[in-house]
């Protein structure tokens, strides 16, 4: 099995880093007003990790070349970020 660095691998690593940071240190990421939602943020971080890991494995199975894999995964990450931004602006805007 080849080890290939892809955008969804980077997202997985960052989400695990955030979850571990939330578990280990109480005030590393959260503002004091959001401290009661720590469990929710941990669950969302784990959900992001599992979703990105699963999508990465699916994309690796169906897209053989590394250049196309990077393009498709970057497109997924960018579209997800735009969707979250639009959702945040429409709900909290």
N, C-alpha and C positions, 0 to 999 in steps of 0.2 A: 504494500500500500504506500503510495507516494504522499508525502506531506506537501500540501500546496496551500499557500496563504491566499485567502479570498476575502472579499468585503464582509461576507456573512460570518466568517471566522473572527474577524476583527470585532464585529458587533457582539458575537457570543462572548469573546474575551472581556470586552468592556462591560457587558451586563453582569457577568460573574464577578468582575472586580467591584462593581457598584453593590451587588448583593452582599459580598463578603465585607465591604466597608460598612454597610448598614448593620450587619450582624455584630461586627467587632467594635466599632466606634459609634457611640450614640449620636453625636452631633457632627459627623463628618460631612454629610450631604444635606441633611434636613434642617430647615429653619425651625426655631422653637415652636412656631405655630403648627407645624406639620408633624410633630413628634408622635402624636397619637395615631398617625396613619403609617407608622413604620412597618407593620406587618403587611399592609396592603402594598407598599412599595417593594418589599421583599418578594411577595408573591408575583407582582407584575414583572420584576426583574428576572425571576425564574421562568416566567412564561415567555418573555422575550428570548431568553437563552434557549429554551427548548424549541421554540418556533424557528429561530434563526439556524440552530443546529440541524433540525429536520429539513428545512428548506435547502440548506447547503448540501446535505447528502442527496436530496432529490435532484438538485441541479447538477451535481457532479455525475450522477448516473446518466443523465440525459444529454449533457453538453460535454463532449470529450476534450475540446481544446481549451487551454487556459485563457487565451485572449477573449474568446466568446463568453466563457464563464465569468470573467471579470466584468464584461460589459453588461451581461444580464443581471448579475448580482448587484452591481452599482445602480442599475436602473430600478431594481426592486427596493434598495435602500433609499434612494432619492424619492421615489414615488411614495414610500411609506412615510418618510419625513414630511413631504408636502401634504399628505393626507392628514397626518397628526396636527400639523400647523393649521390647516384649514378648519379642522374640527375644533381645535382650541380657540381660534378666532371667532368661529360661528357660535360656540357655546358660551365662552367667557368674554367675548368681545364687546 
